[in-house]
Amino acid sequence: MSYCKLYIDANFDLDEMEGVFALGFKECICISMAEYSLFVNDSRVEGASITSSTYPVDRSRYYVEIDSVSNMDNEDNFNRALVELVIWLRLKCDFVVASCDFEDYITEVTGWNWTPEPA
């Protein structure tokens, strides 16, 4: 199974965030058997410092878990589709970062994940 967690901060209420995310997912993820769950981040800390080692978790109002049944061909498609989704969401939201094993891939493709300054 392919898996990724995204942390998202935006000035949307939960219903708005669900709508924005659903639209991005529909436009960017063209993989059958892919699904997501959007959650309110109960670990959010108002005014989190960018120097915090848990900054993405502290800052983000929401997080999303995305899963897909995996095989080798599907894994590459999953990764490329998630990059497109992250780029799409970054145009709509204040802050979008990937977590888990996907962090390095996002940095490699987009040039930035969550460090204080883009690479």
Long-range contacts (C-beta under 8 A, 24 or more apart in sequence): 1-67, 1-68, 1-69, 1-70, 2-67, 2-68, 2-69, 2-70, 2-74, 2-75, 2-78, 2-79, 3-65, 3-66, 3-67, 3-68, 3-100, 4-65, 4-66, 4-78, 4-82, 4-98, 4-99, 4-100, 4-102, 5-63, 5-64, 5-65, 5-66, 5-98, 5-99, 5-100, 6-63, 6-64, 6-66, 6-85, 6-86, 6-89, 6-96, 6-97, 6-98, 6-99, 7-41, 7-56, 7-57, 7-59, 7-60, 7-62, 7-63, 7-95, 7-96, 7-97, 7-99, 8-60, 8-61, 8-62, 8-63, 8-64, 8-89, 8-93, 8-95, 8-96, 9-59, 9-60, 9-61, 9-62, 9-93, 9-94, 9-95, 9-96, 10-61, 10-62, 10-92, 10-93, 10-94, 10-95, 11-94, 12-93, 14-38, 14-40, 14-62, 17-61, 17-62, 20-89, 20-92, 20-93, 21-64, 21-89, 24-85, 24-88, 24-89, 24-92, 25-85, 27-88, 28-81, 28-82, 28-84, 28-85, 28-88, 29-66, 29-81, 29-82, 29-85, 30-77, 30-81, 31-68, 31-74, 31-77, 31-78, 31-81, 33-68, 33-69, 34-66, 34-67, 34-68, 34-78, 34-81, 35-66, 35-67, 35-68, 36-64, 36-65, 36-66, 36-67, 37-64, 37-65, 38-62, 38-63, 38-64, 39-63, 39-64, 39-65, 50-116, 51-116, 55-114, 56-95, 56-97, 56-99, 56-114, 59-95, 60-95, 60-97, 63-99, 79-105, 82-106, 83-109, 83-110, 86-110
